[in-house]
Amino acid sequence: MNTIVVGLQWGDEGKGKVVDYLTETADVVVRGQGGNNAGHTVIAKGVRYILNLLPSGILWDGKINVIGNGVVVDPVGLVAEIERNEGQGVSITAEKLLISDRAHVVLPFHKELDAAREIALGDQKIGTTKRGIGPTYADKVNRCGLRIADLLDKEFTTAQVTRRVAEVNEILAKYDLPQFTAEQVITEVYAAFERLRPHVTNTIPVLHKAWKEGKTVLFEGAQGTLLDIDYGTYPFVTSSNTTSGGSCTGSGLPPNAIQRVVGVCKAYTTRVGSGPFPTVDEGLSEYLHGLGREFGVVSGRPRGCGWLDTVLLRFACMVNGVTGLAVTNVDGLDEYKTLQICTGYEIDGVVHELPPADRSAWDKAKPVYETLPGWLSDTTSTTRYEDLPANAKAYLTRLSELCGAPLAFVGVGPDRVQTLVV
């Protein structure tokens, strides 16, 4: 089945592991949105791989990996990522990795524009990774961005960069941030682009050919539903559509090419950056950080941790059309005696089962909890769903009921083999 894997929370749900697990039966793995502000960690045979732009299928032989038109590509960052993974023994050939010629390019000054925007917002800052993703998408929407195909014409690219640098430097000067020359930008970008040139192609007919030939296509989502530009906790969101629909617009394959949507969530909730987080719990955060868990792959920042929030998950399952849940990090709760599940938000005395669009309502949202017993048992060596502790299965069953989607996979550890099929 052609499958979209999406995050159902604020990202960091363990999508990379789920994609890696499903890649075994896939022929093509596609990334359709976001940039190298996203990070997936995959642990295979005890080796830890960190992927930012590269699809997780890159770790497998015989798979085609596509960076689609909806992705924003930092050429310098991608070359560094390729070299890092090649240093770990991963083969990355022109046949194995394809980059859409319609993908937009993250230029060096986009990162400083990102920093300028955060400075301007002050205490209302979004908490971006300052990788230049938002400004690149803004240039795309404003129709002044550069696409990978444009880099094939260096004269045109130089003219466009020269014009844009003059505008950018006026903004950066206001915030005492580094300014740029067109020559500096062109030199840096083309040094990386020459390394990437063999991978660049029109990926749309490649994907349609695979679909029509009955090959299995796996779409790898980045970030999470609550960071979606339309459906997330706006304005504390990313700049792309992180939901299942974004996989279609970001790749060129239509909705009728998809048979399954796997929604990934943790057995609890985490968030990095600014924005509302009704179920955040300081005690759970300290506990998980003490275990060495829940630090950002890209930023290294400790993630805020909280109880499972099914108000958010219910909404995420709805807008993504989730056909199966993959619940990760169940083992993170192994030592807790009692667990909380948020089933609604009380806002001005009224209980809501779905998250509000009104940003001011988030400040008044009080979680309504249901208490369940923990299992106080190590789940990391479990190899079958049926062998999980009874209380763990009861917790997962309740999660599924509240979300309105069936369980498909359960993660009890970071390794590929620590995945249970339900």
Disulfide bonds with the S-S distance in Angstrom:
none
